[in-house]
Amino acid sequence: RIEGGHTITIEDIPDGIRDGEGKKSYSLRSALESYEKTLIMDALRKNGWNITRASHMLGITRRGLQKKMKRLGIRGANNGSH
């Protein structure tokens, strides 16, 4: 389980990992970043791209979410690059 009581299921794992593609080039770090980005994008969409509400849903601070978004290259809904 991850923070907030969510359970990771097979559907949460990126297709490339689940299907066994790219085993040699797919590190744990990149897999975790991919999953983290998926969770953040989902929370942002579910909350109409409201960062405060999305951060509450994820159980992190607003500033923490902003830092993660910057690190993962996620821009706001109006900035065009998700």
CNS distance restraints for C-alpha pairs under 8 A (distance, minus, plus):
assign (resid   1 and name CA) (resid   5 and name CA) 5.89 0.50 0.50
assign (resid   1 and name CA) (resid   6 and name CA) 5.65 0.50 0.50
assign (resid   1 and name CA) (resid   7 and name CA) 4.58 0.50 0.50
assign (resid   1 and name CA) (resid   8 and name CA) 6.48 0.50 0.50
assign (resid   2 and name CA) (resid   6 and name CA) 5.49 0.50 0.50
assign (resid   2 and name CA) (resid   7 and name CA) 6.34 0.50 0.50
assign (resid   2 and name CA) (resid   8 and name CA) 7.48 0.50 0.50
assign (resid   3 and name CA) (resid  58 and name CA) 7.57 0.50 0.50
assign (resid   3 and name CA) (resid  59 and name CA) 6.87 0.50 0.50
assign (resid   4 and name CA) (resid  57 and name CA) 7.97 0.50 0.50
assign (resid   4 and name CA) (resid  58 and name CA) 6.82 0.50 0.50
assign (resid   4 and name CA) (resid  59 and name CA) 6.26 0.50 0.50
assign (resid   8 and name CA) (resid  12 and name CA) 6.12 0.50 0.50
assign (resid   8 and name CA) (resid  13 and name CA) 7.99 0.50 0.50
assign (resid   9 and name CA) (resid  13 and name CA) 7.20 0.50 0.50
assign (resid  10 and name CA) (resid  18 and name CA) 7.42 0.50 0.50
assign (resid  12 and name CA) (resid  35 and name CA) 7.19 0.50 0.50
assign (resid  13 and name CA) (resid  17 and name CA) 6.70 0.50 0.50
assign (resid  13 and name CA) (resid  18 and name CA) 6.09 0.50 0.50
assign (resid  13 and name CA) (resid  35 and name CA) 6.89 0.50 0.50
assign (resid  14 and name CA) (resid  18 and name CA) 6.20 0.50 0.50
assign (resid  14 and name CA) (resid  31 and name CA) 7.76 0.50 0.50
assign (resid  14 and name CA) (resid  34 and name CA) 7.35 0.50 0.50
assign (resid  14 and name CA) (resid  35 and name CA) 7.19 0.50 0.50
assign (resid  15 and name CA) (resid  19 and name CA) 5.74 0.50 0.50
assign (resid  16 and name CA) (resid  20 and name CA) 6.08 0.50 0.50
assign (resid  16 and name CA) (resid  21 and name CA) 4.89 0.50 0.50
assign (resid  16 and name CA) (resid  22 and name CA) 6.66 0.50 0.50
assign (resid  17 and name CA) (resid  21 and name CA) 6.03 0.50 0.50
assign (resid  17 and name CA) (resid  22 and name CA) 7.33 0.50 0.50
assign (resid  17 and name CA) (resid  23 and name CA) 7.09 0.50 0.50
assign (resid  17 and name CA) (resid  26 and name CA) 7.62 0.50 0.50
assign (resid  17 and name CA) (resid  31 and name CA) 7.82 0.50 0.50
assign (resid  22 and name CA) (resid  26 and name CA) 5.95 0.50 0.50
assign (resid  26 and name CA) (resid  30 and name CA) 6.41 0.50 0.50
assign (resid  26 and name CA) (resid  31 and name CA) 6.73 0.50 0.50
assign (resid  27 and name CA) (resid  31 and name CA) 6.21 0.50 0.50
assign (resid  28 and name CA) (resid  32 and name CA) 6.07 0.50 0.50
assign (resid  29 and name CA) (resid  33 and name CA) 6.16 0.50 0.50
assign (resid  30 and name CA) (resid  34 and name CA) 6.04 0.50 0.50
assign (resid  31 and name CA) (resid  35 and name CA) 6.23 0.50 0.50
assign (resid  32 and name CA) (resid  36 and name CA) 5.96 0.50 0.50
assign (resid  33 and name CA) (resid  37 and name CA) 6.02 0.50 0.50
assign (resid  33 and name CA) (resid  72 and name CA) 7.46 0.50 0.50
assign (resid  34 and name CA) (resid  38 and name CA) 6.25 0.50 0.50
assign (resid  35 and name CA) (resid  39 and name CA) 6.26 0.50 0.50
assign (resid  36 and name CA) (resid  40 and name CA) 6.17 0.50 0.50
assign (resid  37 and name CA) (resid  41 and name CA) 5.99 0.50 0.50
assign (resid  37 and name CA) (resid  69 and name CA) 7.96 0.50 0.50
assign (resid  37 and name CA) (resid  72 and name CA) 6.61 0.50 0.50
assign (resid  37 and name CA) (resid  74 and name CA) 7.97 0.50 0.50
assign (resid  38 and name CA) (resid  42 and name CA) 6.10 0.50 0.50
assign (resid  39 and name CA) (resid  43 and name CA) 6.20 0.50 0.50
assign (resid  40 and name CA) (resid  44 and name CA) 6.10 0.50 0.50
assign (resid  40 and name CA) (resid  54 and name CA) 7.70 0.50 0.50
assign (resid  40 and name CA) (resid  58 and name CA) 7.65 0.50 0.50
assign (resid  40 and name CA) (resid  69 and name CA) 7.86 0.50 0.50
assign (resid  41 and name CA) (resid  45 and name CA) 6.11 0.50 0.50
assign (resid  41 and name CA) (resid  74 and name CA) 7.99 0.50 0.50
assign (resid  41 and name CA) (resid  82 and name CA) 7.81 0.50 0.50
assign (resid  42 and name CA) (resid  46 and name CA) 6.10 0.50 0.50
assign (resid  43 and name CA) (resid  47 and name CA) 6.16 0.50 0.50
assign (resid  43 and name CA) (resid  54 and name CA) 5.13 0.50 0.50
assign (resid  43 and name CA) (resid  55 and name CA) 7.90 0.50 0.50
assign (resid  43 and name CA) (resid  57 and name CA) 6.75 0.50 0.50
assign (resid  43 and name CA) (resid  58 and name CA) 7.10 0.50 0.50
assign (resid  44 and name CA) (resid  48 and name CA) 6.12 0.50 0.50
assign (resid  44 and name CA) (resid  49 and name CA) 4.45 0.50 0.50
assign (resid  44 and name CA) (resid  50 and name CA) 6.42 0.50 0.50
assign (resid  44 and name CA) (resid  51 and name CA) 6.72 0.50 0.50
assign (resid  44 and name CA) (resid  54 and name CA) 5.33 0.50 0.50
assign (resid  45 and name CA) (resid  49 and name CA) 5.55 0.50 0.50
assign (resid  46 and name CA) (resid  54 and name CA) 7.75 0.50 0.50
assign (resid  47 and name CA) (resid  51 and name CA) 7.87 0.50 0.50
assign (resid  47 and name CA) (resid  53 and name CA) 6.17 0.50 0.50
assign (resid  47 and name CA) (resid  54 and name CA) 5.79 0.50 0.50
assign (resid  49 and name CA) (resid  54 and name CA) 7.36 0.50 0.50
assign (resid  49 and name CA) (resid  76 and name CA) 6.76 0.50 0.50
assign (resid  49 and name CA) (resid  77 and name CA) 6.21 0.50 0.50
assign (resid  50 and name CA) (resid  54 and name CA) 6.11 0.50 0.50
assign (resid  51 and name CA) (resid  55 and name CA) 5.94 0.50 0.50
assign (resid  51 and name CA) (resid  62 and name CA) 6.45 0.50 0.50
assign (resid  51 and name CA) (resid  65 and name CA) 7.39 0.50 0.50
assign (resid  51 and name CA) (resid  66 and name CA) 7.70 0.50 0.50
assign (resid  52 and name CA) (resid  56 and name CA) 6.38 0.50 0.50
assign (resid  52 and name CA) (resid  61 and name CA) 7.96 0.50 0.50
assign (resid  52 and name CA) (resid  62 and name CA) 5.41 0.50 0.50
assign (resid  53 and name CA) (resid  57 and name CA) 6.26 0.50 0.50
assign (resid  54 and name CA) (resid  58 and name CA) 6.24 0.50 0.50
assign (resid  55 and name CA) (resid  59 and name CA) 6.02 0.50 0.50
assign (resid  55 and name CA) (resid  60 and name CA) 5.24 0.50 0.50
assign (resid  55 and name CA) (resid  61 and name CA) 5.76 0.50 0.50
assign (resid  55 and name CA) (resid  62 and name CA) 5.31 0.50 0.50
assign (resid  55 and name CA) (resid  64 and name CA) 7.94 0.50 0.50
assign (resid  55 and name CA) (resid  65 and name CA) 5.93 0.50 0.50
assign (resid  56 and name CA) (resid  60 and name CA) 6.18 0.50 0.50
assign (resid  56 and name CA) (resid  61 and name CA) 7.08 0.50 0.50
assign (resid  56 and name CA) (resid  62 and name CA) 7.71 0.50 0.50
assign (resid  60 and name CA) (resid  64 and name CA) 6.16 0.50 0.50
assign (resid  60 and name CA) (resid  65 and name CA) 6.64 0.50 0.50
assign (resid  61 and name CA) (resid  65 and name CA) 6.28 0.50 0.50
assign (resid  62 and name CA) (resid  66 and name CA) 6.27 0.50 0.50
assign (resid  63 and name CA) (resid  67 and name CA) 6.23 0.50 0.50
assign (resid  64 and name CA) (resid  68 and name CA) 6.27 0.50 0.50
assign (resid  65 and name CA) (resid  69 and name CA) 6.03 0.50 0.50
assign (resid  66 and name CA) (resid  70 and name CA) 6.21 0.50 0.50
assign (resid  67 and name CA) (resid  71 and name CA) 6.18 0.50 0.50
assign (resid  68 and name CA) (resid  72 and name CA) 6.01 0.50 0.50
assign (resid  69 and name CA) (resid  73 and name CA) 5.89 0.50 0.50
assign (resid  69 and name CA) (resid  74 and name CA) 4.71 0.50 0.50
assign (resid  69 and name CA) (resid  75 and name CA) 6.76 0.50 0.50
assign (resid  70 and name CA) (resid  74 and name CA) 6.04 0.50 0.50
assign (resid  70 and name CA) (resid  75 and name CA) 7.27 0.50 0.50
assign (resid  73 and name CA) (resid  81 and name CA) 7.74 0.50 0.50
assign (resid  73 and name CA) (resid  82 and name CA) 7.16 0.50 0.50
assign (resid  74 and name CA) (resid  81 and name CA) 6.50 0.50 0.50
assign (resid  74 and name CA) (resid  82 and name CA) 4.85 0.50 0.50
assign (resid  75 and name CA) (resid  79 and name CA) 5.79 0.50 0.50
assign (resid  75 and name CA) (resid  80 and name CA) 6.99 0.50 0.50
assign (resid  75 and name CA) (resid  81 and name CA) 5.57 0.50 0.50
assign (resid  75 and name CA) (resid  82 and name CA) 5.64 0.50 0.50
assign (resid  76 and name CA) (resid  80 and name CA) 7.20 0.50 0.50
assign (resid  76 and name CA) (resid  81 and name CA) 7.60 0.50 0.50
assign (resid  76 and name CA) (resid  82 and name CA) 7.38 0.50 0.50
assign (resid  77 and name CA) (resid  81 and name CA) 7.72 0.50 0.50
assign (resid  77 and name CA) (resid  82 and name CA) 7.41 0.50 0.50
